[in-house]
């Protein structure tokens, strides 16, 4: 079981950097996957805090460097720093692995041990992250999305189209009083949680998709190695408004779990 956080984090930070001094932003984003499945995410952003409500709920406090995950169906949550989450995940997965090994036959344990040895050896090999060539191309194509004009940019990796982004320059990420140092520190800590696509951590990609030097991303389309669409994320609503502080707090009646307990809930949710 893998809890993906980088996509939500990127969306939160782009909106956060685009927020105005007065009030916050409430947005709705619809993601459509290759097989037709759809997922709707609501984002709340205001005063160094952010929250997404979708298949799971995530609350970020850039000022304190804290992150919280909530499972509404069971009224449980986990809260801590990105480093604590990463460490807890490693420890929790180790505990679950040990429990699984106890239920295996000697032959199954031997096969599993050999498999994990191969996986660890593979993980220790140098990655291609520093070798890949990432190019951002600005096109002449524009579209109106959620009432705003967006210009299309293409992300090419080693000569292959990986992603298209519609960027809105009207929403100015430079026109606020965001503590960018804290946001950047938080982002770097969070990137240790998942590195599924190395190009996403390249400076070229981060400038346009995370730190939004050209504006706010209204829509993104990602492609697989065959050039087929993997998923499309599009903003359908964007409203500038005051958000109560309680929106960024864990609701009353929720039980706090250890990382291992929380991972167990997520695996069966």
LUMPALUM-681270 format. One record per residue (C-alpha): residue in three letters; x, y, z. Coordinates in steps of 0.25 Angstrom, whole numbers, plus 5000, padded with zeros to 4 digits. Each point is the difference from the previous one (the first is absolute). Example, Ala and Ser with C-alpha at 12.3 -4.5 7.8 and 13.67 -1.06 7.14 Angstrom:
# LUMPALUM-681270
     r     px     py     pz
   ALA   5049   4982   5031
   SER   5006   5014   4998
# end
This chain:
# LUMPALUM-681270
     r     px     py     pz
   UNK   5000   5000   5000
   UNK   5006   5013   4996
   UNK   4994   5014   5004
   UNK   5003   5010   4989
   UNK   5002   5014   5005
   UNK   5008   5007   4990
   UNK   4989   5003   4991
   UNK   4991   5006   5010
   UNK   5012   5007   5006
   UNK   5003   5007   4987
   UNK   4986   5004   4998
   UNK   4999   5006   5014
   UNK   5013   5008   4999
   UNK   4997   5006   4986
   UNK   4987   5005   5005
   UNK   5006   5005   5013
   UNK   5011   5007   4993
   UNK   4989   5006   4991
   UNK   4991   5005   5012
   UNK   4998   5014   5003
   UNK   5003   5008   5013
   UNK   4985   5002   5004
   UNK   4992   4987   5001
   UNK   5003   4986   4994
   UNK   4997   4991   4989
   UNK   4990   4989   4999
   UNK   5001   4992   4987
   UNK   4995   4987   4994
   UNK   5008   4991   4991
   UNK   4995   4988   4993
   UNK   5010   4989   4996
   UNK   4996   4990   4989
   UNK   5008   4987   4999
   UNK   5003   4992   4988
   UNK   4989   4990   5002
   UNK   4990   5010   5002
   UNK   5000   5001   5015
   UNK   4998   5014   5006
   UNK   5005   5006   5013
   UNK   4996   5014   5005
   UNK   5009   5008   5010
   UNK   4996   5012   5007
   UNK   5011   5009   5005
   UNK   5000   5011   5011
   UNK   5012   5010   5001
   UNK   5002   5011   5009
   UNK   5011   5007   5009
   UNK   5011   4989   4999
   UNK   4990   4989   5001
   UNK   4994   4990   4990
   UNK   4990   4989   4999
   UNK   4996   4990   4990
   UNK   4987   4992   5001
   UNK   4999   4988   4990
   UNK   5002   4985   5001
   UNK   5007   5004   5013
   UNK   5002   5013   5008
   UNK   5013   5007   5001
   UNK   5003   5012   5009
   UNK   5014   5008   4998
   UNK   5005   5011   5010
   UNK   5012   5006   4993
   UNK   5002   5009   5012
   UNK   5002   4988   5009
   UNK   5005   4990   4990
   UNK   4989   4991   5004
   UNK   4991   4990   4992
   UNK   4988   4993   5003
   UNK   4992   4988   4993
   UNK   4986   4997   5003
   UNK   4991   4988   4997
   UNK   4986   5006   5001
   UNK   4993   4986   5000
   UNK   5007   4995   5012
   UNK   5002   5014   5007
   UNK   5015   4998   5002
   UNK   5012   5008   4997
   UNK   5015   5001   5000
   UNK   5008   5013   5002
   UNK   5014   5003   5001
   UNK   5012   5006   4992
   UNK   5004   4994   4986
   UNK   5012   4993   5006
   UNK   4992   4994   5011
   UNK   4990   4995   4989
   UNK   5011   4994   4992
   UNK   5007   4993   5012
   UNK   4987   4995   5005
   UNK   4996   4994   4986
   UNK   5013   4993   5000
   UNK   4998   4994   5014
   UNK   4986   4997   4997
   UNK   5003   4993   4987
   UNK   5011   4992   5007
   UNK   4990   4995   5011
   UNK   4990   4996   4989
   UNK   5011   4993   4993
   UNK   5004   4992   5012
   UNK   4986   4996   5003
   UNK   4998   4995   4986
   UNK   5013   4992   5001
   UNK   4995   4993   5012
   UNK   4988   4995   4993
   UNK   5009   4995   4988
   UNK   5005   4986   4998
   UNK   5016   4998   5001
   UNK   5000   4999   4984
   UNK   4991   5013   4999
   UNK   5009   5007   5010
   UNK   5013   4996   4992
   UNK   4993   5005   4986
   UNK   4996   5013   5007
   UNK   5014   5002   5006
   UNK   5006   4998   4986
   UNK   4990   5009   4993
   UNK   5002   5012   5011
   UNK   5016   4998   4998
   UNK   4998   5002   4985
   UNK   4991   5012   5002
   UNK   5010   5006   5010
   UNK   5012   4998   4991
   UNK   4992   5007   4988
   UNK   4996   5012   5009
   UNK   5015   5002   5004
   UNK   5004   5001   4985
   UNK   5002   5014   4995
   UNK   4987   5006   4994
   UNK   4999   5008   4987
   UNK   4995   5012   5007
   UNK   5012   5009   4998
   UNK   5001   4995   4985
   UNK   4986   5003   4995
   UNK   4998   5012   4991
   UNK   4988   5008   5004
   UNK   4995   5011   4991
   UNK   4988   5009   5002
   UNK   4994   5005   4987
   UNK   4991   5012   4999
   UNK   4989   4999   4989
   UNK   4991   5010   4994
   UNK   4987   4992   5004
   UNK   4991   5006   5010
   UNK   4987   4996   5006
   UNK   4990   5005   5010
   UNK   4999   4991   5013
   UNK   4991   5003   5012
   UNK   4998   5015   4995
   UNK   5015   5002   4998
   UNK   5009   5000   4988
   UNK   5012   4990   5000
   UNK   5011   4998   4990
   UNK   5005   4986   4997
   UNK   5014   4996   5004
   UNK   5006   4986   4997
   UNK   5010   4992   5008
   UNK   5009   4991   4992
   UNK   5009   4990   5007
   UNK   5011   4994   4991
   UNK   4993   5004   4988
   UNK   4986   4994   5004
   UNK   4988   5008   5004
   UNK   4997   4997   5014
   UNK   4990   5011   5004
   UNK   4992   5012   4995
   UNK   4997   5012   5010
   UNK   4990   5011   4997
   UNK   5006   5012   5008
   UNK   4992   5012   5004
   UNK   5009   5013   5001
   UNK   4988   5008   5005
   UNK   5001   4993   5014
   UNK   5013   5006   5004
   UNK   5008   4992   5010
   UNK   5010   5011   5002
   UNK   4989   5010   5006
   UNK   4999   4995   5014
   UNK   5007   4999   5013
   UNK   5003   4985   5001
   UNK   5011   4995   5008
   UNK   5007   4994   4988
   UNK   5012   4994   5008
   UNK   4991   4992   5009
   UNK   4992   4995   4988
   UNK   5012   4996   4993
   UNK   5006   4993   5013
   UNK   4986   4993   5001
   UNK   5000   4996   4986
   UNK   5014   4994   5000
   UNK   4997   4992   5013
   UNK   4987   4995   4993
   UNK   5007   4995   4987
   UNK   5007   4989   5008
   UNK   4986   4993   5002
   UNK   4999   4997   4985
   UNK   5009   5000   4988
   UNK   4991   4993   4989
   UNK   5005   5009   4989
   UNK   5014   5006   5001
   UNK   4997   5011   4990
   UNK   4990   5006   5010
   UNK   5012   5003   5009
   UNK   5008   5007   4989
   UNK   5002   5015   5002
   UNK   4994   5002   4986
   UNK   4987   4994   5004
   UNK   5000   5005   5014
   UNK   5001   5015   4995
   UNK   4987   4998   4992
   UNK   4992   4990   5007
   UNK   5003   5002   5014
   UNK   5005   5014   5003
   UNK   4992   5005   4988
   UNK   5010   5011   4995
   UNK   4990   5001   4987
   UNK   4987   5000   5008
   UNK   4990   4990   5005
   UNK   4998   4987   4994
   UNK   4985   4998   4996
   UNK   5001   4987   4993
   UNK   5010   4989   4998
   UNK   5001   4988   4991
   UNK   5010   4988   5003
   UNK   5004   4990   4990
   UNK   5006   4986   5001
   UNK   5012   4994   4992
   UNK   4991   4997   4989
   UNK   4995   5014   4999
   UNK   4986   4996   5005
   UNK   4993   5009   5010
   UNK   5002   4995   5015
   UNK   4991   5011   5006
   UNK   4994   5014   4998
   UNK   4999   5010   5012
   UNK   4992   5012   4998
   UNK   4995   5011   5009
   UNK   4985   5002   4999
   UNK   4998   5011   5010
   UNK   5009   5010   5007
   UNK   4994   5010   5010
   UNK   5008   5010   5008
   UNK   4993   5001   5014
   UNK   5003   5000   5015
   UNK   5001   4987   5006
   UNK   4998   4997   5015
   UNK   5012   4995   5008
   UNK   4992   4988   5004
   UNK   5001   4995   4986
   UNK   5015   4997   5002
   UNK   4998   4992   5013
   UNK   4997   4985   5003
   UNK   4985   4999   5003
   UNK   4996   4996   5014
   UNK   4997   4986   5003
   UNK   5012   4995   4991
   UNK   5009   4990   5006
   UNK   5015   5002   4998
   UNK   5008   4987   4995
   UNK   5014   4996   5000
   UNK   5006   4999   4986
   UNK   4999   4985   5000
   UNK   4986   5001   5004
   UNK   4996   5010   4990
   UNK   5007   4992   4989
   UNK   4992   4988   5004
   UNK   4987   5008   4999
   UNK   5004   5005   4986
   UNK   5003   4987   4995
   UNK   4986   4995   5003
   UNK   4993   5013   4996
# end
